[in-house]
Amino acid sequence: MIPSEKLLSYLEELAKEEHPEVNGKEYSRLQVLLAERLVRDVQNAIGIASQKPKLSRRRAFIVILEELYYNVPNYPKDLTLQGIHRRASQRFEFMNRDVKSFTTPMEVHPKDPCTFYEDNAHGKARYRSALKHLVLESHRYFEVPEAEASLKILFEDVKLC
């Protein structure tokens, strides 16, 4: 019997391939992603779910901010990173411990990144890298499908500006 974690890790690697192949049979990437989701759902159903997904603090904050505010033009004025941090720590395990690098939600995940990073090419490149990871692995991190779709559109915009 294959341990579910080993199976999940194999499926994750397969999902990275453009034309996944298993024992000479070719599958679509969507089929592999569905198989991975099925294994995770079965783990949850029988109570052997794995630990929280690991993400950098910034990526975890982006997921939470996008899920909560994907459909509003601006963040609420009273929004602080403490509340976002609390929500993110319930869902994700942080890969880094640095808390002080970002002080506002706009620094973490700006509503208009092209304007925000207009004079900061290095910052925009780091932001684009964070978005790319989240877009490629969005099925693992997002619970709100609309937010997932919104982030994919935002990523395409950021690649062009």
DSSP file with accessible surface (Angstrom, degrees, kcal/mol):
  #  RESIDUE AA STRUCTURE BP1 BP2  ACC     N-H-->O    O-->H-N    N-H-->O    O-->H-N    TCO  KAPPA ALPHA  PHI   PSI    X-CA   Y-CA   Z-CA
    1    1 A M              0   0  236      0, 0.0     0, 0.0     0, 0.0     0, 0.0   0.000 360.0 360.0 360.0 134.4    0.0    0.0    0.0
    2    2 A I        -     0   0  108      1,-0.1     2,-0.1     2,-0.0     5,-0.0  -0.696 360.0-117.4 -86.3 128.1    1.3    3.4   -1.0
    3    3 A P     >  -     0   0   85      0, 0.0     4,-2.1     0, 0.0     3,-0.4  -0.388  22.6-124.7 -61.4 142.7    1.3    6.0    1.8
    4    4 A S  H  > S+     0   0   31      1,-0.2     4,-2.8     2,-0.2     5,-0.2   0.845 109.0  56.2 -62.7 -33.0   -0.9    8.9    0.9
    5    5 A E  H  > S+     0   0   92      2,-0.2     4,-2.4     1,-0.2    -1,-0.2   0.898 107.7  48.1 -66.3 -38.7    1.8   11.5    1.3
    6    6 A K  H  > S+     0   0  141     -3,-0.4     4,-2.2     2,-0.2    -2,-0.2   0.915 112.5  49.1 -66.8 -40.7    4.0    9.7   -1.2
    7    7 A L  H  X S+     0   0   60     -4,-2.1     4,-2.6     2,-0.2    -2,-0.2   0.927 111.5  49.5 -63.2 -44.8    1.1    9.5   -3.6
    8    8 A L  H  X S+     0   0    1     -4,-2.8     4,-2.6     1,-0.2    -2,-0.2   0.917 109.9  50.1 -61.4 -43.4    0.4   13.2   -3.2
    9    9 A S  H  X S+     0   0   62     -4,-2.4     4,-1.9     2,-0.2    -1,-0.2   0.907 111.0  49.8 -65.2 -36.6    4.0   14.1   -3.7
   10   10 A Y  H  X S+     0   0  114     -4,-2.2     4,-2.3     1,-0.2    -2,-0.2   0.929 111.8  48.1 -65.1 -44.0    4.1   12.0   -6.9
   11   11 A L  H  X S+     0   0   16     -4,-2.6     4,-2.4     1,-0.2    -2,-0.2   0.884 108.4  54.8 -64.9 -36.9    0.9   13.7   -8.2
   12   12 A E  H  X S+     0   0   52     -4,-2.6     4,-0.7     2,-0.2    -1,-0.2   0.914 109.7  46.5 -62.8 -41.4    2.3   17.1   -7.4
   13   13 A E  H >X S+     0   0  105     -4,-1.9     3,-0.8     1,-0.2     4,-0.5   0.906 111.7  51.4 -67.3 -40.2    5.4   16.3   -9.5
   14   14 A L  H >< S+     0   0    8     -4,-2.3     3,-1.5     1,-0.2    -2,-0.2   0.884 102.6  60.2 -62.2 -38.0    3.2   15.0  -12.3
   15   15 A A  H 3< S+     0   0    1     -4,-2.4    -1,-0.2     1,-0.3    -2,-0.2   0.750  97.3  60.7 -64.8 -21.1    1.1   18.1  -12.3
   16   16 A K  H << S+     0   0  122     -3,-0.8    -1,-0.3    -4,-0.7    -2,-0.2   0.703  89.4  88.5 -78.1 -19.6    4.2   20.2  -13.1
   17   17 A E  S << S-     0   0   91     -3,-1.5    -3,-0.0    -4,-0.5     0, 0.0  -0.505  75.3-138.2 -81.1 150.0    4.6   18.3  -16.4
   18   18 A E  S    S+     0   0  162      1,-0.3    11,-0.3    -2,-0.2    -1,-0.1   0.892 100.4  20.9 -73.8 -40.0    2.9   19.5  -19.5
   19   19 A H  S    S-     0   0  114      9,-0.1    -1,-0.3    10,-0.1     9,-0.1  -0.711  87.0-154.5-128.9  81.7    1.9   16.0  -20.7
   20   20 A P        -     0   0    0      0, 0.0     7,-3.0     0, 0.0     2,-0.4  -0.261  11.1-167.2 -61.2 140.6    2.0   13.7  -17.6
   21   21 A E  E     -A   26   0A 104      5,-0.2     2,-0.4     3,-0.0     5,-0.2  -0.997  11.4-176.7-134.1 133.1    2.5   10.1  -18.3
   22   22 A V  E >  S-A   25   0A  36      3,-2.7     3,-2.3    -2,-0.4     0, 0.0  -0.991  75.9 -18.5-131.2 122.6    2.1    7.1  -16.0
   23   23 A N  T 3  S-     0   0  165     -2,-0.4    -1,-0.1     1,-0.3     3,-0.1   0.879 128.7 -50.5  49.0  43.4    3.0    3.5  -17.1
   24   24 A G  T 3  S+     0   0   62      1,-0.2     2,-0.5     0, 0.0    -1,-0.3   0.416 114.9 115.0  81.3  -4.2    2.9    4.6  -20.8
   25   25 A K  E <   -A   22   0A 138     -3,-2.3    -3,-2.7     0, 0.0     2,-0.4  -0.868  58.9-139.8-101.9 133.4   -0.6    6.3  -20.5
   26   26 A E  E     -A   21   0A 119     -2,-0.5     2,-0.3    -5,-0.2    -5,-0.2  -0.734  20.4-173.2 -94.2 135.9   -0.8   10.0  -21.1
   27   27 A Y        -     0   0   85     -7,-3.0     2,-0.1    -2,-0.4     3,-0.0  -0.871  25.7-109.6-121.1 158.4   -3.1   12.1  -18.9
   28   28 A S     >  -     0   0   56     -2,-0.3     4,-1.8    -9,-0.1     5,-0.2  -0.486  28.6-116.7 -81.5 158.8   -4.1   15.7  -19.0
   29   29 A R  H  > S+     0   0   91    -11,-0.3     4,-2.6     1,-0.2     5,-0.2   0.888 117.0  57.5 -61.3 -37.2   -2.8   18.1  -16.3
   30   30 A L  H  > S+     0   0  112      1,-0.2     4,-2.6     2,-0.2    -1,-0.2   0.907 103.9  51.7 -61.6 -40.9   -6.4   18.6  -15.3
   31   31 A Q  H  > S+     0   0  101      2,-0.2     4,-2.2     1,-0.2    -1,-0.2   0.908 110.4  48.5 -63.3 -39.7   -6.9   14.8  -14.6
   32   32 A V  H  X S+     0   0    7     -4,-1.8     4,-2.5     2,-0.2    -2,-0.2   0.926 111.3  49.6 -66.7 -42.5   -3.7   14.8  -12.5
   33   33 A L  H  X S+     0   0   28     -4,-2.6     4,-2.5     1,-0.2    -2,-0.2   0.897 110.9  50.3 -63.8 -38.4   -4.9   17.9  -10.5
   34   34 A L  H  X S+     0   0   99     -4,-2.6     4,-2.5     2,-0.2    -1,-0.2   0.899 109.6  50.9 -65.8 -38.8   -8.3   16.2  -10.0
   35   35 A A  H  X S+     0   0   37     -4,-2.2     4,-2.4     2,-0.2    -2,-0.2   0.919 110.6  49.2 -63.9 -41.0   -6.6   13.0   -8.8
   36   36 A E  H  X S+     0   0    0     -4,-2.5     4,-2.3     1,-0.2    -2,-0.2   0.931 111.4  48.5 -63.6 -44.5   -4.6   15.1   -6.3
   37   37 A R  H  X S+     0   0  108     -4,-2.5     4,-2.6     1,-0.2    -1,-0.2   0.903 110.2  52.8 -62.1 -40.2   -7.7   16.8   -5.1
   38   38 A L  H  X S+     0   0  109     -4,-2.5     4,-2.6     2,-0.2     5,-0.2   0.931 108.5  49.5 -61.7 -44.6   -9.4   13.5   -4.7
   39   39 A V  H  X S+     0   0   24     -4,-2.4     4,-2.5     1,-0.2    -2,-0.2   0.929 112.1  48.3 -62.0 -42.9   -6.6   12.1   -2.6
   40   40 A R  H  X S+     0   0   56     -4,-2.3     4,-2.2     1,-0.2    -1,-0.2   0.915 111.6  49.6 -64.1 -41.3   -6.6   15.2   -0.3
   41   41 A D  H  X S+     0   0   91     -4,-2.6     4,-2.5     2,-0.2    -2,-0.2   0.902 110.8  49.8 -64.5 -39.3  -10.4   14.9    0.1
   42   42 A V  H  X S+     0   0   70     -4,-2.6     4,-2.3     2,-0.2     6,-0.2   0.919 108.4  53.4 -65.8 -40.8  -10.1   11.2    1.0
   43   43 A Q  H  X>S+     0   0    5     -4,-2.5     5,-2.5     1,-0.2     6,-0.6   0.930 111.7  45.3 -57.4 -45.9   -7.4   12.1    3.5
   44   44 A N  H ><5S+     0   0  102     -4,-2.2     3,-0.7     4,-0.2    -1,-0.2   0.901 111.1  53.6 -63.8 -41.6   -9.8   14.6    5.1
   45   45 A A  H 3<5S+     0   0   86     -4,-2.5    -2,-0.2     1,-0.2    -1,-0.2   0.866 115.4  38.2 -64.4 -36.6  -12.7   12.2    5.0
   46   46 A I  H 3<5S-     0   0  115     -4,-2.3    -1,-0.2    -5,-0.1    -2,-0.2   0.374 115.8-111.3-100.1   5.2  -10.9    9.5    6.9
   47   47 A G  T <<5S+     0   0   63     -3,-0.7    -3,-0.2    -4,-0.5    -4,-0.1   0.733  87.7 108.8  81.1  23.2   -9.0   11.8    9.2
   48   48 A I      < +     0   0   88     -5,-2.5    -4,-0.2    -6,-0.2    -5,-0.1  -0.016  42.0 156.3-117.6  30.5   -5.5   11.4    8.0
   49   49 A A        -     0   0   47     -6,-0.6     3,-0.1    -5,-0.2    -9,-0.1  -0.225  42.4-115.5 -57.9 144.3   -5.2   14.9    6.4
   50   50 A S        -     0   0   41      1,-0.2    -1,-0.1   -10,-0.1    -2,-0.0  -0.157  40.5 -78.4 -73.6 174.8   -1.7   16.2    6.1
   51   51 A Q        -     0   0  124      1,-0.2    -1,-0.2    41,-0.0     3,-0.1  -0.041  67.6 -64.9 -66.2 175.3   -0.4   19.2    8.0
   52   52 A K        -     0   0   98      1,-0.1    -1,-0.2    -3,-0.1    40,-0.2  -0.270  63.5 -95.4 -59.8 147.6   -1.1   22.7    6.8
   53   53 A P        -     0   0   51      0, 0.0    40,-2.7     0, 0.0     2,-0.4  -0.357  40.3-121.7 -63.1 145.4    0.3   23.7    3.5
   54   54 A K  E     +b   93   0B 102     38,-0.2     2,-0.3    -3,-0.1    40,-0.2  -0.774  43.0 156.3 -94.0 131.6    3.7   25.5    3.7
   55   55 A L  E     -b   94   0B   0     38,-2.3    40,-1.9    -2,-0.4    41,-0.4  -0.978  46.4 -97.5-145.3 156.3    3.9   29.0    2.3
   56   56 A S     >  -     0   0   24     -2,-0.3     4,-2.4    38,-0.2     5,-0.2  -0.381  43.4-110.6 -66.5 158.2    6.0   32.1    2.7
   57   57 A R  H  > S+     0   0   26      1,-0.2     4,-2.6     2,-0.2     5,-0.2   0.921 118.1  51.3 -59.1 -43.6    4.4   34.6    4.9
   58   58 A R  H  > S+     0   0   20      1,-0.2     4,-2.5     2,-0.2    -1,-0.2   0.932 110.4  47.7 -62.0 -46.0    3.8   37.0    2.0
   59   59 A R  H  > S+     0   0   49      2,-0.2     4,-2.2     1,-0.2    -1,-0.2   0.908 111.8  50.4 -63.7 -39.4    2.2   34.3   -0.2
   60   60 A A  H  X S+     0   0    0     -4,-2.4     4,-2.2     1,-0.2    -1,-0.2   0.924 111.0  49.0 -63.7 -42.3   -0.1   33.2    2.7
   61   61 A F  H  X S+     0   0   10     -4,-2.6     4,-3.1    -5,-0.2     5,-0.3   0.897 108.7  53.6 -63.6 -40.1   -1.1   36.9    3.2
   62   62 A I  H  X S+     0   0    0     -4,-2.5     4,-2.9     2,-0.2     5,-0.3   0.928 107.8  50.6 -61.0 -43.1   -1.8   37.3   -0.5
   63   63 A V  H  X S+     0   0    0     -4,-2.2     4,-2.5     2,-0.2    -2,-0.2   0.953 114.1  43.6 -59.3 -48.8   -4.1   34.2   -0.5
   64   64 A I  H  X S+     0   0    5     -4,-2.2     4,-2.3     2,-0.2     5,-0.2   0.944 115.4  47.8 -64.5 -46.6   -6.1   35.6    2.5
   65   65 A L  H  X S+     0   0    0     -4,-3.1     4,-2.7     1,-0.2    -1,-0.2   0.915 113.2  48.5 -61.4 -41.6   -6.2   39.1    1.2
   66   66 A E  H  X S+     0   0    7     -4,-2.9     4,-1.1    -5,-0.3    -1,-0.2   0.922 111.7  49.2 -66.9 -41.3   -7.3   37.9   -2.3
   67   67 A E  H  < S+     0   0   23     -4,-2.5    -1,-0.2    -5,-0.3    -2,-0.2   0.882 119.3  38.1 -65.5 -36.9  -10.0   35.7   -0.8
   68   68 A L  H  < S+     0   0   58     -4,-2.3    -2,-0.2    -5,-0.2    -1,-0.2   0.831 132.5  21.6 -82.4 -33.3  -11.4   38.4    1.4
   69   69 A Y  H >< S+     0   0   47     -4,-2.7     3,-1.2    -5,-0.2    -2,-0.2   0.040  77.4 118.4-129.6  26.7  -11.1   41.4   -0.9
   70   70 A Y  T 3< S+     0   0   70     -4,-1.1    -1,-0.1     1,-0.2    -3,-0.1   0.814  84.1  44.6 -65.6 -25.6  -10.9   40.1   -4.5
   71   71 A N  T 3  S+     0   0  110     -3,-0.1    -1,-0.2    -5,-0.1    -2,-0.1   0.202  97.7  82.8-108.1  16.0  -14.1   42.0   -5.5
   72   72 A V  S <  S-     0   0   53     -3,-1.2     3,-0.0     1,-0.1    -3,-0.0  -0.943  70.1-138.4-120.1 145.8  -13.5   45.4   -3.9
   73   73 A P  S    S+     0   0  109      0, 0.0     2,-0.3     0, 0.0    -1,-0.1   0.789  85.4  21.3 -73.4 -26.2  -11.4   48.2   -5.4
   74   74 A N  S    S-     0   0  121     37,-0.0     3,-0.1     0, 0.0     0, 0.0  -0.981  81.1-108.8-140.8 152.6   -9.7   49.2   -2.1
   75   75 A Y        -     0   0   25     -2,-0.3    -6,-0.0     1,-0.1    31,-0.0  -0.463  50.1 -91.9 -73.0 151.7   -8.9   47.6    1.2
   76   76 A P    >   -     0   0   49      0, 0.0     3,-1.5     0, 0.0    -1,-0.1  -0.323  33.1-122.7 -60.8 146.8  -10.8   48.9    4.2
   77   77 A K  T 3  S+     0   0  216      1,-0.3    -2,-0.1    -3,-0.1     0, 0.0   0.814 110.1  51.6 -63.4 -30.4   -9.0   51.8    6.0
   78   78 A D  T 3  S+     0   0  136      2,-0.0    -1,-0.3     0, 0.0     2,-0.2   0.392  80.1 124.2 -91.1   7.6   -9.0   49.9    9.3
   79   79 A L    <   -     0   0   31     -3,-1.5     2,-0.3     2,-0.0    -4,-0.0  -0.479  38.0-177.7 -72.2 128.7   -7.5   46.7    7.9
   80   80 A T     >  -     0   0   67     -2,-0.2     4,-1.0    24,-0.1     3,-0.4  -0.847  38.2-118.3-122.4 163.9   -4.3   45.7    9.6
   81   81 A L  H  > S+     0   0   19     22,-0.4     4,-3.1    -2,-0.3     5,-0.2   0.692 104.2  74.3 -75.4 -16.4   -1.9   42.8    9.0
   82   82 A Q  H  > S+     0   0  127      2,-0.2     4,-2.2     1,-0.2    -1,-0.2   0.928  99.6  43.7 -62.2 -45.4   -2.5   41.4   12.5
   83   83 A G  H  > S+     0   0   22     -3,-0.4     4,-2.1     2,-0.2    -1,-0.2   0.899 115.4  48.3 -66.1 -39.2   -6.0   40.1   11.4
   84   84 A I  H  X S+     0   0    3     -4,-1.0     4,-2.8     2,-0.2     5,-0.2   0.916 110.9  51.9 -65.7 -42.0   -4.6   38.8    8.1
   85   85 A H  H  X S+     0   0   61     -4,-3.1     4,-2.7     2,-0.2    -2,-0.2   0.920 108.1  51.5 -60.5 -42.9   -1.7   37.1   10.0
   86   86 A R  H  X S+     0   0  150     -4,-2.2     4,-1.1     1,-0.2    -1,-0.2   0.945 113.3  43.7 -61.1 -47.5   -4.2   35.4   12.4
   87   87 A R  H  X S+     0   0  133     -4,-2.1     4,-1.0     1,-0.2     3,-0.4   0.912 114.3  50.2 -64.2 -43.0   -6.2   34.0    9.5
   88   88 A A  H  X S+     0   0    0     -4,-2.8     4,-2.9     1,-0.2     3,-0.5   0.892 107.0  53.9 -65.1 -38.8   -3.1   33.0    7.5
   89   89 A S  H  < S+     0   0   39     -4,-2.7    -1,-0.2     1,-0.2    -2,-0.2   0.746 104.0  56.8 -71.2 -20.3   -1.6   31.1   10.5
   90   90 A Q  H  < S+     0   0  135     -4,-1.1    -1,-0.2    -3,-0.4    -2,-0.2   0.820 120.1  28.9 -74.3 -30.3   -4.8   29.1   10.9
   91   91 A R  H  < S+     0   0   45     -4,-1.0     2,-0.3    -3,-0.5    -2,-0.2   0.710 120.9  41.7-101.7 -26.3   -4.5   27.8    7.3
   92   92 A F     <  -     0   0    4     -4,-2.9     2,-0.5   -40,-0.2   -38,-0.2  -0.901  63.9-133.5-129.2 154.0   -0.8   27.8    6.5
   93   93 A E  E     -b   54   0B  74    -40,-2.7   -38,-2.3    -2,-0.3     2,-0.3  -0.922  36.0-126.9-100.7 126.6    2.5   26.9    8.0
   94   94 A F  E     -b   55   0B  40     -2,-0.5   -38,-0.2   -40,-0.2   -40,-0.1  -0.564  13.3-159.3 -80.2 136.4    5.0   29.7    7.4
   95   95 A M  S    S+     0   0  120    -40,-1.9     2,-0.3    -2,-0.3   -39,-0.2   0.657  79.7  40.7 -85.7 -18.4    8.3   28.9    5.8
   96   96 A N        -     0   0   63    -41,-0.4   -41,-0.1     2,-0.1   -39,-0.0  -0.910  65.4-148.4-128.1 159.9   10.0   32.0    7.1
   97   97 A R        +     0   0  227     -2,-0.3     2,-0.4   -41,-0.0    -1,-0.1   0.458  55.6 123.1-105.4  -4.2    9.8   33.9   10.3
   98   98 A D        +     0   0   83      1,-0.2   -41,-0.1     2,-0.1    -2,-0.1  -0.459  22.3 160.9 -67.5 116.3   10.3   37.4    9.1
   99   99 A V    >   +     0   0   82     -2,-0.4     3,-0.6     2,-0.1    -1,-0.2   0.668  62.8  64.4-105.5 -23.7    7.3   39.5   10.3
  100  100 A K  T 3  S+     0   0  180      1,-0.2    -1,-0.1     3,-0.0    -2,-0.1   0.548  75.4  85.0 -86.4  -6.2    8.7   43.0   10.0
  101  101 A S  T 3  S+     0   0   62      1,-0.1     2,-0.4     2,-0.1    -1,-0.2   0.803  94.5  41.4 -71.1 -24.8    9.3   43.2    6.2
  102  102 A F    <   +     0   0   37     -3,-0.6    -1,-0.1     1,-0.1   -21,-0.0  -0.972  54.3 172.8-123.5 138.8    5.7   44.3    5.5
  103  103 A T        +     0   0   96     -2,-0.4   -22,-0.4     1,-0.2    -1,-0.1   0.636  66.3  35.2-116.6 -20.7    3.7   46.8    7.5
  104  104 A T  S >> S-     0   0   57    -24,-0.1     4,-1.3     1,-0.1     3,-0.7  -0.940  76.8-116.8-132.7 157.4    0.5   47.3    5.5
  105  105 A P  H 3> S+     0   0   11      0, 0.0     4,-3.1     0, 0.0     3,-0.1   0.865 114.6  60.3 -59.2 -34.3   -1.8   45.1    3.3
  106  106 A M  H 34 S+     0   0   70      1,-0.2     6,-0.1     2,-0.2    10,-0.0   0.838 102.8  51.2 -64.7 -30.9   -0.9   47.4    0.3
  107  107 A E  H <4 S+     0   0   65     -3,-0.7    -1,-0.2     2,-0.2     0, 0.0   0.840 115.8  42.0 -72.5 -32.8    2.8   46.5    0.7
  108  108 A V  H  < S+     0   0    0     -4,-1.3    -2,-0.2     1,-0.2    -1,-0.1   0.932 139.2   0.1 -77.0 -50.3    2.0   42.8    0.7
  109  109 A H  S  < S-     0   0    3     -4,-3.1    -1,-0.2    -5,-0.1    -2,-0.2  -0.691  77.2-155.1-147.0  82.1   -0.6   42.7   -2.1
  110  110 A P        -     0   0    0      0, 0.0    -4,-0.1     0, 0.0     4,-0.1  -0.284  17.0-135.5 -64.9 146.5   -1.4   46.1   -3.7
  111  111 A K  S    S+     0   0   48      1,-0.3   -37,-0.0     2,-0.1    -5,-0.0   0.809 105.6  29.7 -69.7 -31.8   -4.7   46.6   -5.4
  112  112 A D  S  > S+     0   0   85      1,-0.1     4,-2.6    -6,-0.1     3,-0.5  -0.704  73.6 172.8-126.3  79.5   -3.0   48.2   -8.4
  113  113 A P  H  > S+     0   0    3      0, 0.0     4,-2.7     0, 0.0    -1,-0.1   0.830  73.3  60.6 -63.0 -31.5    0.4   46.6   -8.5
  114  114 A a  H  4 S+     0   0   36      1,-0.2    10,-0.1     2,-0.2    -2,-0.0   0.919 114.0  36.4 -63.0 -41.1    1.4   48.2  -11.8
  115  115 A T  H >4 S+     0   0   84     -3,-0.5     3,-1.4     2,-0.2     4,-0.3   0.911 116.4  53.7 -75.0 -42.0    1.1   51.7  -10.3
  116  116 A F  H 3< S+     0   0   88     -4,-2.6     3,-0.3     1,-0.3    -2,-0.2   0.887 118.0  35.5 -61.2 -40.3    2.4   50.6   -6.9
  117  117 A Y  T >< S+     0   0   14     -4,-2.7     3,-1.6    -5,-0.2    -1,-0.3   0.166  81.7 118.8-100.8  19.9    5.6   49.1   -8.4
  118  118 A E  T <  S+     0   0  140     -3,-1.4    -1,-0.2     1,-0.3    -2,-0.1   0.869  88.1  27.1 -55.0 -41.9    6.0   51.7  -11.2
  119  119 A D  T 3  S+     0   0  156     -3,-0.3     2,-0.3    -4,-0.3    -1,-0.3   0.147 112.8  72.3-107.5  18.8    9.4   52.9   -9.9
  120  120 A N    <>  +     0   0   78     -3,-1.6     4,-2.3     1,-0.1     5,-0.2  -0.672  47.5 167.2-137.2  79.7   10.5   49.7   -8.2
  121  121 A A  H  > S+     0   0   80     -2,-0.3     4,-2.3     1,-0.2     5,-0.2   0.878  80.7  52.1 -64.3 -37.3   11.4   47.0  -10.7
  122  122 A H  H  > S+     0   0  126      2,-0.2     4,-2.1     1,-0.2    -1,-0.2   0.929 110.6  47.4 -66.2 -44.1   13.0   44.8   -8.1
  123  123 A G  H  > S+     0   0    2      1,-0.2     4,-2.3     2,-0.2    -2,-0.2   0.904 111.9  50.8 -62.4 -40.1    9.9   44.9   -5.8
  124  124 A K  H  X S+     0   0   35     -4,-2.3     4,-3.1    -7,-0.2    -2,-0.2   0.903 108.2  52.4 -65.9 -38.5    7.7   44.1   -8.8
  125  125 A A  H  X S+     0   0   42     -4,-2.3     4,-2.2     2,-0.2    -1,-0.2   0.911 110.8  46.9 -63.9 -41.5    9.8   41.1   -9.8
  126  126 A R  H  X S+     0   0  125     -4,-2.1     4,-2.0     2,-0.2    -1,-0.2   0.904 113.9  48.2 -66.5 -40.4    9.6   39.7   -6.2
  127  127 A Y  H  X S+     0   0    0     -4,-2.3     4,-2.6     2,-0.2    -2,-0.2   0.937 110.8  50.8 -63.8 -45.2    5.8   40.3   -6.2
  128  128 A R  H  X S+     0   0   82     -4,-3.1     4,-2.7     1,-0.2    -2,-0.2   0.900 108.8  52.4 -60.2 -39.6    5.5   38.7   -9.7
  129  129 A S  H  X S+     0   0   65     -4,-2.2     4,-2.0     2,-0.2    -1,-0.2   0.906 109.1  49.0 -63.6 -42.1    7.4   35.7   -8.4
  130  130 A A  H  X S+     0   0    5     -4,-2.0     4,-1.9     1,-0.2    -2,-0.2   0.929 113.3  47.1 -63.4 -43.5    5.1   35.3   -5.4
  131  131 A L  H  X S+     0   0    0     -4,-2.6     4,-2.9     1,-0.2     5,-0.2   0.905 107.7  56.5 -64.8 -40.8    2.0   35.5   -7.7
  132  132 A K  H  X S+     0   0  117     -4,-2.7     4,-2.6     1,-0.2     5,-0.2   0.930 107.6  48.2 -58.3 -45.4    3.5   33.0  -10.1
  133  133 A H  H  X S+     0   0   57     -4,-2.0     4,-1.7     1,-0.2    -1,-0.2   0.930 113.5  47.2 -60.7 -44.8    3.9   30.4   -7.4
  134  134 A L  H  < S+     0   0    0     -4,-1.9    -2,-0.2     1,-0.2    -1,-0.2   0.884 112.8  49.0 -66.8 -37.1    0.3   31.0   -6.2
  135  135 A V  H >< S+     0   0   25     -4,-2.9     3,-1.0     1,-0.2     4,-0.2   0.927 111.8  48.3 -68.6 -42.9   -1.1   30.8   -9.7
  136  136 A L  H 3< S+     0   0   86     -4,-2.6    -1,-0.2     1,-0.3    -2,-0.2   0.815 125.8  29.2 -67.5 -30.1    0.7   27.6  -10.6
  137  137 A E  T >X S+     0   0   17     -4,-1.7     3,-2.1    -5,-0.2     4,-0.8   0.030  80.8 127.5-116.4  25.9   -0.3   25.9   -7.3
  138  138 A S  H X>  +     0   0    5     -3,-1.0     4,-2.3     1,-0.3     3,-0.7   0.819  64.1  66.1 -58.7 -32.5   -3.6   27.7   -6.8
  139  139 A H  H 34 S+     0   0   27      1,-0.2    -1,-0.3    -4,-0.2    -2,-0.1   0.752 103.1  49.0 -62.7 -21.1   -5.7   24.5   -6.4
  140  140 A R  H <4 S+     0   0   41     -3,-2.1    -1,-0.2    -6,-0.2    -2,-0.2   0.744 120.0  31.7 -86.1 -26.7   -3.7   23.8   -3.2
  141  141 A Y  H << S+     0   0   21     -4,-0.8     2,-0.3    -3,-0.7    -2,-0.2   0.749  98.6  78.9-108.1 -30.0   -4.1   27.1   -1.5
  142  142 A F     <  +     0   0   14     -4,-2.3   -78,-0.0    -8,-0.1   -79,-0.0  -0.665  35.8 176.7 -94.2 140.3   -7.4   28.8   -2.4
  143  143 A E  S    S+     0   0  140     -2,-0.3    -1,-0.1     1,-0.1    -4,-0.0   0.500  74.1  67.7-107.6 -13.7  -10.8   28.0   -0.9
  144  144 A V    >>  -     0   0   39      1,-0.1     4,-1.9     2,-0.0     3,-0.6  -0.927  67.2-160.2-111.9 107.6  -12.7   30.7   -2.9
  145  145 A P  H 3> S+     0   0   86      0, 0.0     4,-2.4     0, 0.0     5,-0.2   0.848  90.8  56.2 -57.9 -35.1  -12.8   29.9   -6.6
  146  146 A E  H 3> S+     0   0  105      1,-0.2     4,-2.4     2,-0.2     5,-0.1   0.884 107.3  49.0 -65.1 -37.6  -13.5   33.5   -7.6
  147  147 A A  H <> S+     0   0    0     -3,-0.6     4,-2.4     2,-0.2    -1,-0.2   0.889 109.1  53.2 -68.1 -38.5  -10.4   34.7   -5.7
  148  148 A E  H  X S+     0   0   32     -4,-1.9     4,-1.8     2,-0.2    -2,-0.2   0.940 111.9  44.7 -60.6 -46.6   -8.4   32.1   -7.5
  149  149 A A  H  X S+     0   0   49     -4,-2.4     4,-2.0     1,-0.2    -2,-0.2   0.904 111.6  53.6 -65.2 -40.8   -9.6   33.3  -10.9
  150  150 A S  H  X S+     0   0   34     -4,-2.4     4,-2.5     1,-0.2    -1,-0.2   0.901 107.5  50.6 -61.3 -41.5   -9.1   36.9   -9.9
  151  151 A L  H  X S+     0   0    1     -4,-2.4     4,-2.7     1,-0.2    -1,-0.2   0.893 107.2  54.0 -66.6 -37.2   -5.5   36.3   -8.9
  152  152 A K  H  X S+     0   0   88     -4,-1.8     4,-1.9     2,-0.2    -1,-0.2   0.918 110.4  46.5 -62.9 -41.1   -4.8   34.6  -12.3
  153  153 A I  H  X S+     0   0  111     -4,-2.0     4,-2.0     2,-0.2    -2,-0.2   0.931 112.2  50.8 -65.6 -43.7   -6.1   37.6  -14.1
  154  154 A L  H  X S+     0   0   28     -4,-2.5     4,-2.6     1,-0.2    -2,-0.2   0.912 107.8  53.5 -60.5 -41.3   -4.1   39.9  -11.9
  155  155 A F  H  X S+     0   0   14     -4,-2.7     4,-2.2     1,-0.2    -1,-0.2   0.914 107.0  51.0 -62.2 -42.1   -0.9   37.9  -12.6
  156  156 A E  H  X S+     0   0   92     -4,-1.9     4,-1.1     1,-0.2    -1,-0.2   0.905 110.9  49.3 -61.9 -39.7   -1.4   38.2  -16.3
  157  157 A D  H  X S+     0   0   86     -4,-2.0     4,-1.2     1,-0.2     3,-0.4   0.915 110.0  50.5 -63.8 -44.3   -1.8   42.0  -15.9
  158  158 A V  H  < S+     0   0    0     -4,-2.6     3,-0.3     1,-0.2    -2,-0.2   0.864 105.5  56.8 -66.3 -33.9    1.4   42.2  -13.8
  159  159 A K  H  < S+     0   0   99     -4,-2.2    -1,-0.2     1,-0.2    -2,-0.2   0.828 110.1  46.2 -64.7 -30.1    3.3   40.2  -16.4
  160  160 A L  H  <        0   0  147     -4,-1.1    -1,-0.2    -3,-0.4    -2,-0.2   0.683 360.0 360.0 -87.6 -21.0    2.4   42.8  -19.0
  161  161 A a     <        0   0   58     -4,-1.2   -47,-0.0    -3,-0.3    -3,-0.0  -0.428 360.0 360.0 -94.9 360.0    3.2   46.0  -17.1
